């Protein structure tokens, strides 16, 4: 029995998300409202922002063998996470926890 097209697309998209040959991944950073409009840094450099709302910032990161450190900075407030190894697309990180 064949798969409906919607299931084929879902399978294809999930396979693409974890494709080991990907050079870049997208990461969603979930920020508290007090950090809305914060400067976003990845590995101490300005982030490549793909999309941004008040509390969610989607950034693009390069695939690498070590972790990426995500930082949100707004005025005196700074949120940062220990480096995290990114192995697939569309994961969500909370840098202000």
C-alpha positions as CSV (number, residue, x, y, z in Angstrom):
1,X,0.0,0.0,0.0
2,X,1.4,3.4,-0.9
3,X,1.8,6.3,1.5
4,X,-0.4,9.4,1.1
5,X,1.5,12.4,-0.3
6,X,1.2,14.3,3.0
7,X,2.9,11.4,4.9
8,X,5.6,11.2,2.2
9,X,6.3,15.0,2.6
10,X,6.4,14.6,6.4
11,X,8.9,11.8,6.2
12,X,11.0,13.7,3.6
13,X,11.0,16.9,5.8
14,X,12.0,15.0,8.9
15,X,14.7,13.1,7.0
16,X,16.0,16.5,5.7
17,X,16.0,18.0,9.2
18,X,18.4,15.4,10.5
19,X,20.5,15.0,7.3
20,X,24.1,14.6,8.4
21,X,25.4,16.3,5.2
22,X,23.6,19.6,6.0
23,X,26.0,22.6,6.3
24,X,23.7,24.8,8.2
25,X,20.9,24.3,10.7
26,X,18.2,26.7,11.9
27,X,17.7,27.1,15.7
28,X,14.8,28.8,17.4
29,X,15.7,30.8,20.5
30,X,12.8,31.3,22.9
31,X,13.2,34.5,24.8
32,X,11.3,36.0,27.7
33,X,9.4,39.2,26.9
34,X,11.8,41.4,28.8
35,X,14.5,40.4,26.2
36,X,12.3,41.3,23.2
37,X,14.6,43.1,20.7
38,X,17.8,41.8,22.3
39,X,21.0,41.5,20.3
40,X,21.6,37.8,19.5
41,X,25.1,36.4,19.4
42,X,26.2,32.9,18.3
43,X,29.7,32.0,19.4
44,X,30.3,35.7,20.4
45,X,29.5,36.9,16.9
46,X,26.3,38.6,15.6
47,X,23.7,35.9,14.7
48,X,22.4,35.3,11.2
49,X,18.7,35.9,11.9
50,X,16.3,34.1,9.6
51,X,13.1,35.2,11.3
52,X,12.2,37.2,14.4
53,X,9.0,37.8,16.5
54,X,8.8,39.5,19.9
55,X,9.9,36.3,21.8
56,X,11.2,33.9,19.2
57,X,14.3,34.4,17.1
58,X,15.2,31.9,14.5
59,X,18.9,31.9,13.6
60,X,21.1,30.0,11.2
61,X,24.2,28.2,12.5
62,X,26.9,26.4,10.7
63,X,27.4,22.7,11.3
64,X,30.4,22.0,13.4
65,X,31.8,19.3,15.6
66,X,31.7,21.4,18.8
67,X,28.8,23.2,20.4
68,X,27.4,26.7,19.7
69,X,27.0,29.2,22.4
70,X,23.9,31.4,22.2
71,X,23.7,34.8,23.9
72,X,20.9,37.4,24.1
73,X,22.0,40.8,25.2
74,X,19.7,43.8,25.9
75,X,21.2,46.7,27.9
76,X,22.7,45.4,31.1
77,X,20.7,42.1,30.8
78,X,22.6,39.1,29.4
79,X,21.4,35.6,28.9
80,X,23.7,32.8,27.8
81,X,23.7,29.0,27.6
82,X,26.7,26.6,27.8
83,X,27.7,25.5,24.3
84,X,25.2,23.1,22.7
85,X,26.0,20.7,19.9
86,X,23.4,21.2,17.1
87,X,22.7,18.1,15.1
88,X,19.3,18.9,13.4
89,X,17.1,21.7,12.2
90,X,14.4,23.5,14.1
91,X,15.4,22.7,17.7
92,X,14.3,25.2,20.4
93,X,16.8,26.7,22.9
94,X,15.9,28.8,25.9
95,X,19.1,30.9,26.5
96,X,17.6,32.8,29.5
97,X,16.9,29.7,31.7
